[in-house]
Amino acid sequence: MYEADVQSYPEPTRPVRPRKAKMLAFLLGGFGVLGFLLSIVLLGTVTDSHGMRVPAVVYVLVYAQFVLSATQAVCGVFIWQGRSWARSVAIGLSVINLLGAVVNLFTGAIFPAITAFAVNAALIRLLNDDEVKEWCGN
């Protein structure tokens, strides 16, 4: 008996998620949830202004913070799954946050500006890492 005619198919292997992709997913998800919770506090502060008039632009900025923070958390979930669009959106959000850090710098909030700049620069660096690009299919 010859076993040359028997074909064996190897079991499909699941790709191993890179450590940097895991760390990036947790960081983006954590910062997104934290920003979302802080925007809830901001909205409570703005709406509870004790009869003072609040400019409409403040409401627009608070709701923009809601959207950006929720999007960042969603990007963390989908980078965990290896979606390329989530990586691109996360880079865009980090660039927006870098612009916000520059605005903070000119308004006098030096320590938050430096912290935001360092964190978002590190996120952009991780998002452009070769392992993360490969994991996300770029």
BELJO-V986915 format. One record per residue. N is the residue number from 1. SS is DSSP state (H for helix, E for strand, L for the rest). PSI is psi in whole degrees, -180 to 180 (none if undefined). OMEGA is omega in whole degrees, -180 to 180 (NA if undefined). Layout:
# BELJO-V986915
N&SS&PSI&OMEGA, N&SS&PSI&OMEGA
This chain:
# BELJO-V986915
1&L&130&178, 2&L&136&179, 3&L&23&-179, 4&L&-25&-178, 5&L&-12&-179, 6&L&125&179, 7&L&135&177, 8&L&132&178, 9&L&123&-180, 10&L&150&177, 11&L&138&177, 12&L&137&-179, 13&L&141&177, 14&L&137&178, 15&L&146&-179, 16&L&125&-180, 17&L&126&180, 18&L&151&-180, 19&H&-38&-180, 20&H&-34&177, 21&H&-38&176, 22&H&-49&-179, 23&H&-42&179, 24&H&-41&179, 25&H&-42&179, 26&H&-41&180, 27&H&-48&-180, 28&H&-44&179, 29&H&-43&180, 30&H&-46&178, 31&H&-36&178, 32&H&-45&179, 33&H&-42&179, 34&H&-45&178, 35&H&-37&179, 36&H&-44&178, 37&H&-40&178, 38&H&-33&177, 39&H&-29&173, 40&H&-42&177, 41&H&-42&178, 42&H&-43&180, 43&H&-40&177, 44&H&-39&179, 45&H&-41&-179, 46&H&-43&-178, 47&H&-23&179, 48&L&55&-175, 49&L&11&175, 50&L&49&175, 51&L&-5&178, 52&L&149&178, 53&L&131&-180, 54&L&129&180, 55&L&149&-178, 56&H&-30&-179, 57&H&-29&178, 58&H&-43&177, 59&H&-40&179, 60&H&-43&180, 61&H&-38&179, 62&H&-44&179, 63&H&-32&175, 64&H&-37&177, 65&H&-39&175, 66&H&-53&-175, 67&H&-46&-178, 68&H&-40&180, 69&H&-43&178, 70&H&-39&178, 71&H&-39&179, 72&H&-41&178, 73&H&-41&178, 74&H&-39&177, 75&H&-38&177, 76&H&-42&179, 77&H&-44&-176, 78&H&-21&171, 79&H&-34&174, 80&H&-37&-180, 81&H&-11&177, 82&L&32&180, 83&L&131&-177, 84&H&-35&-179, 85&H&-32&180, 86&H&-36&177, 87&H&-43&179, 88&H&-43&179, 89&H&-39&180, 90&H&-37&176, 91&H&-44&178, 92&H&-43&178, 93&H&-38&178, 94&H&-35&176, 95&H&-42&176, 96&H&-42&178, 97&H&-34&176, 98&H&-41&177, 99&H&-38&175, 100&H&-35&178, 101&H&-38&177, 102&H&-41&177, 103&H&-43&177, 104&H&-38&-180, 105&H&-41&-179, 106&H&-17&177, 107&H&-3&175, 108&L&-3&179, 109&L&79&-171, 110&H&-50&-178, 111&H&-47&176, 112&H&-34&179, 113&H&-44&-180, 114&H&-41&179, 115&H&-47&180, 116&H&-39&179, 117&H&-45&-179, 118&H&-44&-178, 119&H&-47&-177, 120&H&-32&174, 121&H&-40&177, 122&H&-39&178, 123&H&-43&178, 124&H&-40&178, 125&H&-44&178, 126&H&-39&-180, 127&H&-25&179, 128&L&9&178, 129&L&146&-177, 130&H&-39&179, 131&H&-41&-180, 132&H&-40&177, 133&H&-43&180, 134&H&-42&180, 135&H&-40&-178, 136&L&0&174, 137&L&24&177, 138&L&none&NA
